């Protein structure tokens, strides 16, 4: 098995490279969340007017009046998979004197159908990898204009038989209501997250194995959302800073490779238009790279639709769809989601 472990590592890295500026660890966790977020260019860091996702900003959940459960399945190229589950709801504390919110989510990603071969090109079967992110966030309304939130994350990843990693990290966020129709949001995600890989297992590299760490970038997002008049919809814009980690590795020959901390900057815009009380149209552009020579080289334009039907005064059921283009592949990212809202 140790003969082809390096090949599996390269394939897994390449499969995630299309999803993230810089191609650092945990790229699946920075692709976005759900059909609504993907269609709107992931500009939801400040959106308190629509359905809340604590993935973008843990301070938003205290604005989710009704409980909402989202399930999403994504169609991806390169044998990748990306699935979502989330819950968010506002609730009262101290007899209604204080307002808080909770958000829970799970992202499952992976790569399947990897053709395993040894050094002699003989087939050893089909292989796969997977990654999971579990998030629990809490938010509190500290004043009529401001909310604060924090989230704790658990990551678990399997790269190869006997090669797994588990890590814990944190998110933090703040939301400010400038007016009743204009909100600003700021969040920092994946603080302190890193994968630790141990390849000294006899089935991998044995005595030639090493221990290495892959640190996640910290993603700092800032944005604003404006609630259009006459219930027409919302428009959002955001600015993301990717704080990419430093790393230093030493191979079996003692050669050291070192990288300094660097930054990427990206703009994003999105909108959601209410055709009526049942139908919403969405569009957005994600990852306009300010650091690249080609400003539009990594953009991910997207569009989508949301359908919502009330079955009673307490229960709504919705279906969401998004279509998003990504660079370096001719196949789009498509997500289908189901949203269940209740009081």
Phi, psi and omega in degrees: 000328183294342182292328186243009179299321180297324178296318179297319179299317180294316180297318180295322179293317181295325183292334179264350185295332181286352190258356190204137171302126177088339176057044177273175182302148176077027183300330180299330183280356180245010179283334183127182183219117172075167183295321182295313180295318181294319181294328184265020177070022180056041182260038189258015181295339182238010186275103175256003186264336179253200178290130190275141170232115179293350177301320184277328183197113183293348181277358185274340190296338180285001175255000180275094185301307179263149175295142180223133175243129180240136173235133183219142176233134185246136175263119185231155174277178176061030176059029177268158174224150181207116184232150186229144168219135180209160176215141176210144177196145173272147174210167185254149177236160176053049177067029178092000182281336179234150181242134178221173179209156179230144176223135178232141177205158177220126174246128176242128181223162178179175176231129181241177176056040173277120183282103182282131179224147174269187184293342178262013178067019176275138182290135176240015176109172179271136184242167180206160174231163175210158174219147178226141172235125176246129184233135169232121182237149176231143178226156181220135176275103185274343175202167179302339183256347190224139173231149178237150180210156176218146179228146175246137184238144172238124176250139173221129185224142172240120179263326184197166178305120181080002179239095180230166180210143177229137182214153178240139178215184186222153170239155174215147182205163178217143177233135181232127179268099179292317172218179181292344182243006181223123182232141174244145180224148178221132179217154172232124188239150177064044177284122174080011182275138176203147172265139176242119184251128178242116184248023181271005176298141181303331181281352180250269181248352180061226181294342179273358182287165181225175172242125182227160180234139174241108180275143178279146167296149170268126182257113178257119182242137176229139181197170178227147179229132179245128179273112184293150181292162177059030178055034181287330180146206181221156170232143183223152174218149182214161178226121182249139172242121177263111179268094186280140188281157168281152174212155178216126180233154177230124181275183185293343177267001179086009180278127182263139174238128185228142177231137177276159177296136177222172188228147168238148181230135183217145174256156177208149178220153179197163178209159175222122183247129179271108175290320174199192183288351183251337189234132177233135174254141184226150176202156179186168175227124181250152170063052168279103193281112181283342183267340182280151175295331177257097185304324183258011185292331182247013185295153177231087176287147181211165177207164180186179181218147176233134179240132181227134180230132178271126177260343173195179179291347183247350187228128174235144177232131183229157175234130181239145178222140177226150180227118185225133176271145175227152183291158172072009173210145182274353181264136181280164169272120179239133180232136173241127182230155175240129180243130179240117181247141182211159177264000000 
